[in-house]
Amino acid sequence: MSLRIVNWNVEFATPKSWRTPEILGHIDRNGPEIICLTETHDELLGQGGHAICSRPDYGYGLKKNRRKVLLWSKETWHQVDDLGIDSLPPGRFVSGITQTSVGEVAVIGICIPWFGSRTEARRGAERRLRWQDHEECLVGLTKILERVDAKRLIVMGDFNQRIGQGSRAPRALRLALLEAFEPKLRIITSELALRGRKSIDHIALSADWAVGSVNAISNIHGDRKLSDHFGVAAEVSVRPVRDPEASDCD
């Protein structure tokens, strides 16, 4: 039995946007039980299923119905956390546990800030340096992942880094991203690319998951873009637990 998941930065598409029917169509065709959307609208996925969201203020003032991260499941969520840790940049984290066809699954949704996050002066807000929010988010995420139970865990969202060749992040931050996940989790989208561009929307899995497939979701419809990111779809399954007392002999 397998679990299908989708992760996509949809560039703040709204329920009334011309882009939305096509985005939802792409998502539905992948048949996901769990979805992570970043830069989204809190009602984009409609009334079916159950959604949890990051906090509405993500450092740019309140934007009605906009959320940096949304997690959706066919089933309800429990142990929901929309803070993570105080040192994280605001409004970019949400986590919860939900029931799926393969059992209970813990999911963390994250939107790691881009290099220019909050670098422009805003009333009542401290101006940030380039990459500062990104670095602080990685530090906070590392602390969260160090203390989390890494069983049937999925971490996904917009990491705002290409992994390996093609990355524009400073070397220290490229290493910090990998060190945040290793050795507990592996990023299964590190080599995923579409039209010659590697993904910055990623999925990371704990060691008890086996990967069936990882595919890109096109962000092009006709001659127009559905989003400035392409999406990611994966099919995974839980590795069978081997009985340590079982013998290999008949």
VOMIMI-639977 format. One record per residue: residue number from 1; x, y, z of N, C-alpha, C in turn. Coordinates in steps of 0.1 Angstrom, whole numbers, plus 5000, padded with zeros to 4 digits. Atoms other than C-alpha are relative to their C-alpha. Layout:
BEGIN
ZAMI   n  npx  npy  npz capx capy capz  cpx  cpy  cpz
ZAMI NUM    X    Y    Z    X    Y    Z    X    Y    Z
...
END
This chain:
BEGIN
ZAMI   n  npx  npy  npz capx capy capz  cpx  cpy  cpz
ZAMI   1 5008 4988 5000 5000 5000 5000 5009 5012 5000
ZAMI   2 4992 4989 5001 5013 5034 4991 4993 5013 5003
ZAMI   3 5005 4987 4996 5008 5071 5000 5004 5010 4989
ZAMI   4 4996 4990 5010 5007 5098 4974 4999 5014 5006
ZAMI   5 4999 4986 4995 5017 5134 4982 5004 5010 4990
ZAMI   6 4997 4989 5010 5019 5167 4964 5005 5012 5008
ZAMI   7 4994 4988 4994 5040 5198 4972 5001 5010 4989
ZAMI   8 4999 4990 5011 5037 5230 4953 4999 5015 5006
ZAMI   9 5002 4985 4998 5043 5268 4957 4991 5005 4989
ZAMI  10 5009 4996 5010 5013 5282 4939 4999 5015 4998
ZAMI  11 4999 4985 5002 5023 5319 4940 4987 5007 5003
ZAMI  12 5012 4993 4994 4993 5330 4960 4988 5000 4990
ZAMI  13 5012 5001 5008 4967 5318 4935 4988 5000 5010
ZAMI  14 5012 4999 4992 4932 5326 4948 4989 4991 4995
ZAMI  15 5010 5009 5005 4900 5306 4945 4994 5005 4987
ZAMI  16 5006 4995 5012 4888 5330 4918 5010 5003 4988
ZAMI  17 4990 4998 5010 4921 5331 4898 4998 4990 4988
ZAMI  18 5001 5008 5012 4921 5318 4862 5009 4988 5002
ZAMI  19 4990 5011 4999 4951 5296 4873 4995 4988 5009
ZAMI  20 5004 5009 4990 4932 5278 4900 4994 4987 4995
ZAMI  21 5005 5013 5005 4912 5252 4880 5011 4991 4994
ZAMI  22 4989 5008 5006 4943 5241 4862 5009 4995 5011
ZAMI  23 4991 5004 4989 4964 5240 4894 4993 4988 5007
ZAMI  24 5007 5011 4993 4937 5219 4911 4998 4988 4992
ZAMI  25 5000 5011 5009 4934 5197 4881 5012 4992 5000
ZAMI  26 4987 5007 4999 4971 5189 4882 5001 4993 5013
ZAMI  27 4999 5006 4987 4969 5182 4919 4991 4987 5000
ZAMI  28 5009 5012 5000 4938 5159 4915 5004 4988 4992
ZAMI  29 4996 5011 5009 4953 5139 4887 5011 4991 5007
ZAMI  30 4990 5008 4992 4981 5128 4912 4994 4993 5012
ZAMI  31 5007 5007 4989 4955 5116 4937 5006 5000 5014
ZAMI  32 4993 5000 4987 4972 5128 4968 4991 4998 5012
ZAMI  33 5006 5000 4987 4962 5120 5004 5004 5011 5008
ZAMI  34 4994 4989 4992 4984 5147 5017 5006 5010 4990
ZAMI  35 4996 4989 5009 4991 5181 5001 5007 5011 5009
ZAMI  36 4994 4988 4994 5015 5209 5011 5000 5011 4989
ZAMI  37 5000 4988 5009 5009 5243 4994 5008 5011 5007
ZAMI  38 4993 4989 4994 5032 5272 5000 4996 5012 4991
ZAMI  39 5005 4987 5006 5024 5309 4991 4986 4997 4994
ZAMI  40 5013 5004 5004 4987 5300 4990 4989 5008 5006
ZAMI  41 5012 4994 4994 4952 5311 4999 4994 4989 5009
ZAMI  42 5005 5010 4990 4936 5294 5029 4988 4992 4995
ZAMI  43 5012 5007 5005 4905 5284 5009 5002 4994 4986
ZAMI  44 4998 5005 5014 4922 5273 4976 4995 4986 4998
ZAMI  45 5004 5014 5002 4915 5236 4981 4985 4997 5003
ZAMI  46 5014 5002 4998 4878 5242 4989 4997 4993 5013
ZAMI  47 5006 5005 4987 4857 5224 5015 5003 4986 5003
ZAMI  48 4997 5014 4998 4868 5188 5010 5013 4998 5008
ZAMI  49 4988 5003 4992 4893 5173 5034 5002 5010 5012
ZAMI  50 4997 4992 4988 4910 5191 5063 5013 5007 4998
ZAMI  51 4988 4992 5002 4935 5219 5062 5005 5006 5013
ZAMI  52 4994 4992 4990 4959 5234 5087 5010 5010 4994
ZAMI  53 4992 4989 5006 4978 5266 5081 5010 5006 5010
ZAMI  54 4991 4992 4992 5008 5286 5093 4993 5013 5004
ZAMI  55 5006 4987 4995 5001 5319 5111 4999 5010 4988
ZAMI  56 5002 4991 5012 4988 5347 5088 5011 5011 4999
ZAMI  57 4990 4990 5001 5015 5372 5097 5014 4994 4998
ZAMI  58 4987 5005 5004 5047 5363 5079 5011 5011 4998
ZAMI  59 4990 4990 5000 5066 5395 5084 4998 5011 4990
ZAMI  60 5003 4990 5009 5049 5416 5058 4987 5007 5003
ZAMI  61 5013 4995 4996 5018 5426 5077 4990 4990 4996
ZAMI  62 5011 5010 5002 4985 5407 5076 4995 5002 4985
ZAMI  63 5006 5000 5013 4974 5397 5041 4988 4990 5001
ZAMI  64 5012 5008 4998 4938 5385 5041 5000 4987 4992
ZAMI  65 5001 5014 5006 4935 5347 5035 5013 4995 4995
ZAMI  66 4987 5006 5005 4972 5344 5024 5007 4992 5011
ZAMI  67 4992 5008 4990 4993 5317 5041 5013 4996 4993
ZAMI  68 4987 5005 5006 5029 5309 5035 5000 4985 4999
ZAMI  69 5000 5015 5000 5022 5272 5043 4986 4995 5004
ZAMI  70 5012 5007 4997 4991 5250 5042 5002 4985 4998
ZAMI  71 5000 5014 5001 4989 5213 5049 4985 4995 4999
ZAMI  72 5014 5006 5002 4958 5193 5036 5001 4985 5001
ZAMI  73 5001 5014 4999 4948 5158 5044 4985 4996 4998
ZAMI  74 5014 5006 5001 4917 5136 5036 4994 4999 5014
ZAMI  75 5005 5002 4986 4915 5130 5074 5004 5012 5009
ZAMI  76 4998 4989 4991 4916 5153 5104 5015 5000 5005
ZAMI  77 4987 4998 4994 4948 5166 5120 5000 5000 5015
ZAMI  78 4999 4998 4986 4959 5164 5156 5015 5003 5003
ZAMI  79 4987 4995 4995 4989 5177 5176 5005 5011 4990
ZAMI  80 4996 4990 5010 4989 5207 5153 5008 5011 5007
ZAMI  81 4991 4989 4995 5017 5233 5158 5002 5010 4989
ZAMI  82 4997 4989 5010 5019 5266 5139 5011 5009 5004
ZAMI  83 4989 4991 4996 5049 5280 5157 5013 4993 4998
ZAMI  84 4988 5008 5001 5076 5253 5158 5010 5004 5010
ZAMI  85 4990 4995 4990 5102 5274 5177 5000 5015 4999
ZAMI  86 5001 4986 5000 5103 5310 5187 5009 5007 4990
ZAMI  87 4990 4993 5008 5134 5318 5167 4997 4999 4985
ZAMI  88 5004 5001 5014 5118 5308 5133 4995 5014 4995
ZAMI  89 5007 4989 5005 5109 5337 5111 4985 4997 5000
ZAMI  90 5015 5003 4997 5071 5342 5115 4993 4995 4988
ZAMI  91 5010 5004 5009 5043 5325 5097 5005 4991 4989
ZAMI  92 4995 5008 5010 5063 5299 5078 5001 4985 5003
ZAMI  93 4999 5013 4995 5057 5267 5097 4987 4995 5004
ZAMI  94 5012 5006 4994 5029 5243 5104 5003 4985 5000
ZAMI  95 4998 5015 5000 5030 5206 5115 4987 4994 5006
ZAMI  96 5011 5008 4994 5005 5179 5125 5001 4986 4996
ZAMI  97 5001 5015 5002 4997 5142 5125 4986 4997 4994
ZAMI  98 5013 5004 5006 4970 5127 5103 5000 4985 4996
ZAMI  99 5002 5014 5003 4956 5092 5095 5000 4999 4984
ZAMI 100 5000 5002 5014 4963 5079 5060 4998 4985 4997
ZAMI 101 5002 5014 5003 4960 5046 5041 5011 4991 5005
ZAMI 102 4989 5007 4995 4994 5036 5055 5002 5002 5015
ZAMI 103 5000 4998 4985 4986 5046 5091 5003 5015 5003
ZAMI 104 4998 4986 4996 4994 5077 5110 5013 5005 4995
ZAMI 105 4988 4994 5006 5019 5101 5094 5001 5014 5006
ZAMI 106 4997 4986 4995 5036 5132 5109 5005 5008 4988
ZAMI 107 4996 4991 5011 5040 5161 5085 5004 5013 5005
ZAMI 108 4996 4987 4998 5059 5193 5087 5000 5008 4987
ZAMI 109 5000 4991 5012 5052 5221 5062 5009 5012 5003
ZAMI 110 4991 4989 4998 5079 5248 5058 5001 5008 4988
ZAMI 111 4996 4991 5011 5085 5278 5037 5012 5008 5004
ZAMI 112 4987 4993 4996 5122 5288 5041 5001 5013 4992
ZAMI 113 5000 4987 5007 5125 5325 5032 5010 5001 4989
ZAMI 114 4991 4997 5011 5141 5336 5000 5011 5009 5005
ZAMI 115 4989 4992 4995 5174 5355 5002 4997 5014 5003
ZAMI 116 5003 4986 4998 5157 5389 5000 4989 5002 5010
ZAMI 117 5011 4999 4990 5132 5382 5028 5002 5012 5009
ZAMI 118 5001 4989 4991 5123 5414 5047 5013 5009 4999
ZAMI 119 4988 4991 5001 5154 5433 5033 4996 5014 4997
ZAMI 120 5005 4986 5002 5132 5463 5024 4995 5006 5013
ZAMI 121 5005 4994 4988 5124 5488 5051 4985 5001 5000
ZAMI 122 5014 5000 4998 5089 5484 5064 4997 5007 5014
ZAMI 123 5004 4993 4988 5071 5505 5090 4999 4990 5012
ZAMI 124 5001 5008 4988 5076 5490 5125 5007 4987 4999
ZAMI 125 4993 5013 5002 5097 5461 5112 5015 5003 4999
ZAMI 126 4986 4999 5002 5134 5456 5115 5005 4995 4987
ZAMI 127 4995 5004 5013 5152 5455 5082 5010 4989 5001
ZAMI 128 4991 5012 5000 5170 5422 5075 5010 5001 4990
ZAMI 129 4989 5002 5010 5202 5414 5057 4996 4989 4990
ZAMI 130 5002 5010 5010 5202 5393 5026 5004 4986 5006
ZAMI 131 4999 5013 4995 5199 5356 5035 4998 4998 5015
ZAMI 132 5001 5001 4986 5194 5364 5072 4988 4992 5004
ZAMI 133 5012 5008 4997 5158 5351 5074 5002 4985 4996
ZAMI 134 4998 5013 5005 5168 5321 5054 5009 4992 5010
ZAMI 135 4991 5006 4990 5197 5313 5078 4993 4997 5013
ZAMI 136 5007 5002 4987 5176 5318 5109 4990 4989 4999
ZAMI 137 5010 5011 5002 5149 5295 5095 5007 4986 5000
ZAMI 138 4993 5012 5000 5175 5268 5089 5005 4996 5014
ZAMI 139 4995 5003 4986 5189 5271 5124 4988 4995 5008
ZAMI 140 5011 5005 4992 5154 5268 5139 4995 4987 4995
ZAMI 141 5004 5012 5005 5144 5240 5116 5009 4988 5005
ZAMI 142 4991 5010 4995 5175 5221 5126 4997 4996 5014
ZAMI 143 5004 5003 4986 5165 5224 5163 4987 4992 5001
ZAMI 144 5013 5007 5000 5130 5212 5155 5002 4985 4996
ZAMI 145 4998 5014 5005 5142 5181 5135 5009 4992 5010
ZAMI 146 4992 5008 4991 5167 5172 5162 4992 4994 5011
ZAMI 147 5009 5005 4989 5139 5168 5188 4988 4992 4995
ZAMI 148 5012 5007 5004 5112 5153 5166 5002 4985 4998
ZAMI 149 5000 5015 5002 5104 5116 5164 5000 4997 4986
ZAMI 150 4999 5002 5014 5116 5106 5130 4995 4987 4996
ZAMI 151 5007 5012 5005 5091 5078 5123 4988 5005 4992
ZAMI 152 5010 4996 5009 5068 5081 5094 4998 5015 4999
ZAMI 153 5000 4986 5000 5078 5117 5091 5003 5005 4986
ZAMI 154 4998 4993 5013 5075 5139 5060 5001 5015 5002
ZAMI 155 4998 4985 5000 5089 5174 5057 5000 5005 4986
ZAMI 156 5001 4995 5013 5080 5194 5027 4996 5014 4999
ZAMI 157 5004 4986 5002 5075 5228 5013 5010 5007 4990
ZAMI 158 4991 4992 5008 5095 5256 4996 5013 5002 5008
ZAMI 159 4987 4999 4992 5131 5253 5007 5008 5012 4994
ZAMI 160 4993 4988 5006 5142 5282 4984 5015 4997 4998
ZAMI 161 4986 5004 5004 5174 5263 4975 4999 4989 4990
ZAMI 162 4997 5012 5008 5184 5241 4946 5011 4993 5007
ZAMI 163 4990 5008 4992 5204 5212 4960 5011 4995 4990
ZAMI 164 4989 5004 5009 5238 5205 4945 5003 5010 4989
ZAMI 165 4997 4992 5011 5247 5218 4911 4988 5010 4997
ZAMI 166 5010 4990 5004 5228 5250 4902 4995 5009 5012
ZAMI 167 5004 4992 4988 5224 5263 4938 5007 5014 5000
ZAMI 168 4994 4987 4999 5229 5300 4942 5002 5005 5014
ZAMI 169 4998 4996 4986 5230 5300 4980 5014 4999 5004
ZAMI 170 4986 5001 4995 5262 5307 4998 5003 4986 5005
ZAMI 171 4996 5014 4996 5282 5275 5006 4996 4997 5014
ZAMI 172 5003 5003 4986 5276 5278 5043 4985 4996 5001
ZAMI 173 5014 5003 4999 5238 5278 5038 4996 4987 4992
ZAMI 174 5002 5013 5006 5240 5249 5013 5002 4989 5009
ZAMI 175 4996 5010 4990 5257 5229 5039 4990 5000 5012
ZAMI 176 5009 4999 4989 5233 5241 5066 4987 4993 4997
ZAMI 177 5012 5007 5004 5203 5229 5046 5001 4985 5001
ZAMI 178 4998 5015 5000 5217 5194 5042 5002 4995 5014
ZAMI 179 4997 5005 4986 5229 5192 5078 4987 5001 5009
ZAMI 180 5012 4999 4993 5194 5202 5090 4992 4987 4999
ZAMI 181 5008 5013 5003 5180 5169 5075 5008 4988 5003
ZAMI 182 4992 5012 4998 5209 5145 5077 5003 4998 5015
ZAMI 183 5002 5012 5008 5211 5118 5089 4985 4995 5002
ZAMI 184 5014 5005 4998 5174 5115 5100 4992 4999 4988
ZAMI 185 5009 5000 5012 5158 5124 5067 5009 5002 4987
ZAMI 186 4994 4998 5013 5167 5123 5030 4991 5008 4991
ZAMI 187 5007 4991 5009 5156 5149 5005 4999 4992 4986
ZAMI 188 5002 5009 5012 5141 5128 4976 4998 5008 4987
ZAMI 189 5002 4991 5012 5137 5158 4952 5012 5007 4996
ZAMI 190 4988 4992 5002 5173 5169 4952 5004 5001 4985
ZAMI 191 4996 5000 5014 5178 5159 4915 4988 5003 4991
ZAMI 192 5011 4998 5008 5143 5166 4903 5001 5014 4992
ZAMI 193 4999 4988 5008 5142 5191 4874 4989 5000 4989
ZAMI 194 5010 4999 5011 5118 5204 4847 5005 5011 4991
ZAMI 195 4995 4990 5009 5129 5222 4816 5014 5006 5003
ZAMI 196 4986 4996 4997 5165 5223 4828 5001 5007 5013
ZAMI 197 4999 4993 4988 5157 5239 4861 4996 4991 5012
ZAMI 198 5002 5009 4989 5160 5220 4894 4990 5006 5010
ZAMI 199 5011 4996 4991 5133 5221 4920 5006 5007 5012
ZAMI 200 4997 4995 4986 5134 5243 4951 4988 4997 5009
ZAMI 201 5011 5006 4992 5101 5228 4963 5004 4985 5003
ZAMI 202 4994 5012 4996 5113 5197 4982 4991 4991 5009
ZAMI 203 5006 5009 4991 5101 5166 5000 5011 4992 5007
ZAMI 204 4990 5008 4992 5122 5149 5028 4993 4990 5008
ZAMI 205 5007 5012 4994 5114 5115 5043 5009 4994 5011
ZAMI 206 4993 5008 4990 5124 5096 5074 5004 4987 4994
ZAMI 207 4994 5012 5006 5143 5064 5069 4990 4988 4998
ZAMI 208 5010 5011 5001 5112 5042 5073 4991 5001 4988
ZAMI 209 5008 4999 5013 5098 5053 5039 5008 4995 4989
ZAMI 210 4994 5004 5012 5105 5037 5006 4994 5008 4989
ZAMI 211 5004 4991 5011 5102 5058 4974 4996 4992 4988
ZAMI 212 5004 5006 5013 5081 5046 4945 5002 5008 4988
ZAMI 213 4998 4991 5011 5082 5076 4923 5001 5014 5005
ZAMI 214 4999 4986 4997 5090 5113 4923 4999 5007 4986
ZAMI 215 5002 4994 5012 5077 5135 4895 4997 5015 5001
ZAMI 216 5003 4986 5000 5074 5171 4885 4986 5003 4995
ZAMI 217 5013 4996 5005 5041 5188 4880 5002 5013 4992
ZAMI 218 4998 4988 5008 5041 5213 4851 4993 5012 5005
ZAMI 219 5006 4987 4996 5036 5249 4859 4996 5009 4988
ZAMI 220 5003 4993 5012 5028 5258 4823 4986 4995 4995
ZAMI 221 5013 5003 5006 4993 5260 4808 4999 5008 4987
ZAMI 222 5000 4993 5012 4993 5269 4771 5013 5008 4999
ZAMI 223 4988 4991 5000 5016 5299 4769 5001 5009 5013
ZAMI 224 5000 4992 4987 5010 5311 4805 5005 4991 5012
ZAMI 225 4995 5007 4988 5025 5301 4839 4989 4999 5010
ZAMI 226 5009 5002 4989 5004 5286 4866 5006 5005 5013
ZAMI 227 4992 4996 4989 5031 5295 4891 5014 5003 4996
ZAMI 228 4986 4999 5003 5067 5306 4892 5008 4988 5005
ZAMI 229 4994 5012 4996 5074 5272 4907 4993 4988 4993
ZAMI 230 5007 5012 5003 5067 5237 4893 4998 4992 5012
ZAMI 231 5004 5007 4988 5051 5213 4916 5007 4986 5001
ZAMI 232 4993 5012 4998 5063 5180 4930 4990 4989 5005
ZAMI 233 5009 5011 4996 5044 5147 4933 5008 4987 5003
ZAMI 234 4993 5012 4997 5056 5115 4950 4991 4989 5005
ZAMI 235 5007 5012 4995 5044 5080 4958 5010 4993 5009
ZAMI 236 4991 5006 4990 5059 5065 4989 4992 4989 5008
ZAMI 237 5006 5011 4992 5053 5034 5011 5009 4998 5012
ZAMI 238 4993 5003 4987 5063 5023 5046 5008 4988 4998
ZAMI 239 4992 5012 5001 5092 4999 5047 4995 4990 5010
ZAMI 240 5004 5010 4991 5083 4966 5063 5010 4999 5012
ZAMI 241 4992 5001 4989 5096 4962 5098 5005 4985 5001
ZAMI 242 4995 5014 5000 5119 4931 5100 5000 4996 5015
ZAMI 243 5000 5005 4986 5115 4910 5131 5015 4996 5003
ZAMI 244 4986 5003 4998 5150 4909 5146 5003 4985 5005
ZAMI 245 4999 5014 4995 5143 4874 5160 4997 4990 4988
ZAMI 246 5003 5009 5011 5133 4860 5126 5013 4994 4994
ZAMI 247 4988 5007 5006 5157 4835 5110 4999 5001 4985
ZAMI 248 5000 5001 5014 5168 4836 5074 5000 4986 4995
ZAMI 249 4999 5014 5004 5169 4798 5074 4986 4994 5002
ZAMI 250 5013 5007 4999 5139 4775 5069 5000 4991 5013
END
